[in-house]
């Protein structure tokens, strides 16, 4: 794969219970995904998380992710 290639994989939603740190099963899963992306020549791992999920944000920060952008969405079919 060319250096800096965009590797497209999308996961739906991960869910785990509170109390686990980045060292638990969720952390192991994310670290595996990062290692696999590197092995395949990917240059970036990017994820999104709902703005209200502050515990998840701390989790991702502990794993080395940085807050990099703001996203927007619009629900359709909800007006008059």
N, C-alpha and C positions, 0 to 999 in steps of 0.2 A: 504494500500500500504506500503511495507517495507520502513523503513527510508532510505533516500538517493536514492530512486528509480528514474530511468530515466523515465520521463513522456514525451511521444512523441506527440507533436502537432506542426504542421507547418502551418504558415500563409504565404500567398504570400506576396504581397507588400502593406504596408500601405501608403497612400498618404494624405497629408493635406497641406493646404496653409501656406505660411509664415506669420509671425506675431503672431501666437499662441505660447504661452509658454507651459511649461510642466504642467501648470495648466488648459489648455483647454481640448477640447474633445479628442485629441490624448493622452494627459497625463492621462486623466481619463480612457481611454480604456486600456492603458498599465498597469496602477495601478490595474484595475480590473483583467486583465490577471495574474498579479503577485499574487494577493490575491487568485484567483481561483487555481493557481498552488500550493500555500501553503496549501490551503484547501484540495487539493487532495494528499498531502504528497510529492510533488516534492521538490527536494533539490536544483535545479538550474534553472534559466531562462537564456537562451542564445539566442542572436540574431546576425545577420550579417547585415552589412550596407556597401554599396559601398564606396570605399575609397574617392571618390570625394564628398560625401554628408556631408560636414563639419557642416552644420546647424543641420542635423539629429544627428551627433555625439554629439554636444553640448546638444541637446534635451535629448538624452539617458543618458548622464553624469548627467544632472540635476535630472533625475529620479533615480540616484543611480547606474547605470551600470558603469563598469570599462572596459577600453580597455585592452583585455587580450590575443589576439593572432593575427596573420597575416594569411590570407588565400590566396590561389593561385588557378588559374584556367587556362585552356587551351582550346581555341576554336579549334575544329577539322574540317577538310575539307576545310581549308582556304589556303593550300599551293598547288603549282604547279599542 
